[in-house]
Amino acid sequence: MKSSYDIVKNILRTEKSSNQMVSDNKYLLRVALEANKIQIKHAVEEIFNVRVVKVNTIKMRGKWKRLRQKAGKTPDWKKAIVTLKEGDKIDIATT
């Protein structure tokens, strides 16, 4: 069994995620590709000491890149949108 820190990689800091944090109490996380919603929920609750209401996941496909004559692909990854219970929040400044 993987540890919580192996499941949750990092918090995504984008303009869209910042807007959702303020208005909807949702956080975007980069998670392990093989993690499911239940594992993500338990990992977030354990690491950040918050209560998770809902987890949505999206598999992001890697992009095709080209460096001179060689073509390659960046790896696939998984994004999780975690909705927290009203009143809970993740302090991003300390993470």
C-alpha positions as CSV (number, residue, x, y, z in Angstrom):
1,M,0.0,0.0,0.0
2,K,1.3,3.4,-0.9
3,S,1.7,6.2,1.6
4,S,-0.3,9.4,1.4
5,Y,2.7,11.3,0.2
6,D,3.1,8.9,-2.7
7,I,-0.5,9.5,-3.8
8,V,-0.6,13.3,-3.5
9,K,2.2,14.8,-5.5
10,N,1.6,18.5,-5.2
11,I,-1.0,21.3,-5.4
12,L,-1.5,22.9,-8.8
13,R,-1.2,26.7,-8.6
14,T,-2.9,28.2,-11.6
15,E,-5.2,31.1,-12.2
16,K,-8.2,28.7,-12.5
17,S,-7.4,26.8,-9.3
18,S,-6.9,30.1,-7.4
19,N,-10.4,31.3,-8.5
20,Q,-12.0,27.9,-7.4
21,M,-10.2,28.0,-4.0
22,V,-11.8,31.3,-3.2
23,S,-15.3,30.8,-4.6
24,D,-16.0,27.1,-4.4
25,N,-13.6,25.8,-1.7
26,K,-12.1,23.4,-4.3
27,Y,-8.4,22.5,-4.7
28,L,-6.6,21.1,-7.7
29,L,-4.0,18.4,-6.9
30,R,-1.6,16.4,-9.0
31,V,-1.9,12.8,-7.9
32,A,-0.5,9.4,-8.7
33,L,-1.8,8.0,-12.0
34,E,-3.0,4.7,-10.4
35,A,-4.7,6.3,-7.4
36,N,-8.5,6.1,-7.1
37,K,-10.9,8.6,-5.5
38,I,-11.1,6.8,-2.1
39,Q,-7.3,6.7,-1.8
40,I,-7.1,10.4,-2.8
41,K,-9.7,11.3,-0.2
42,H,-7.9,9.5,2.6
43,A,-4.6,10.9,1.6
44,V,-5.8,14.5,1.5
45,E,-7.5,14.1,4.9
46,E,-4.4,12.7,6.5
47,I,-1.9,15.1,5.0
48,F,-3.8,18.4,5.4
49,N,-6.0,17.5,8.3
50,V,-9.2,18.6,6.5
51,R,-12.6,16.9,5.7
52,V,-13.2,16.1,2.0
53,V,-16.7,16.2,0.7
54,K,-16.1,15.2,-3.0
55,V,-13.3,14.1,-5.3
56,N,-13.3,14.4,-9.1
57,T,-10.5,13.0,-11.2
58,I,-9.2,13.7,-14.7
59,K,-6.5,11.8,-16.6
60,M,-4.4,14.3,-18.5
61,R,-2.7,13.0,-21.6
62,G,0.9,13.9,-22.2
63,K,1.8,16.3,-25.0
64,W,3.8,15.5,-28.1
65,K,7.0,17.5,-28.1
66,R,9.8,17.8,-30.6
67,L,13.5,18.6,-29.9
68,R,15.3,19.0,-33.2
69,Q,14.8,15.8,-35.2
70,K,13.6,13.7,-32.3
71,A,9.9,13.5,-31.3
72,G,8.8,12.5,-27.9
73,K,5.9,12.6,-25.5
74,T,5.6,14.0,-22.0
75,P,4.2,11.5,-19.5
76,D,0.5,11.2,-18.7
77,W,-0.6,12.4,-15.3
78,K,-3.7,12.6,-13.2
79,K,-5.4,15.7,-11.8
80,A,-7.9,15.6,-8.8
81,I,-10.4,18.4,-7.9
82,V,-11.0,18.1,-4.2
83,T,-14.0,19.8,-2.6
84,L,-13.6,20.5,1.1
85,K,-16.2,20.8,3.8
86,E,-17.4,24.4,4.5
87,G,-15.0,26.1,6.8
88,D,-12.0,23.9,6.1
89,K,-9.1,25.1,4.0
90,I,-5.6,24.1,2.9
91,D,-2.9,26.7,3.8
92,I,-0.9,26.9,0.5
93,A,1.8,29.1,2.0
94,T,3.2,26.3,4.2
95,T,2.9,23.5,1.6
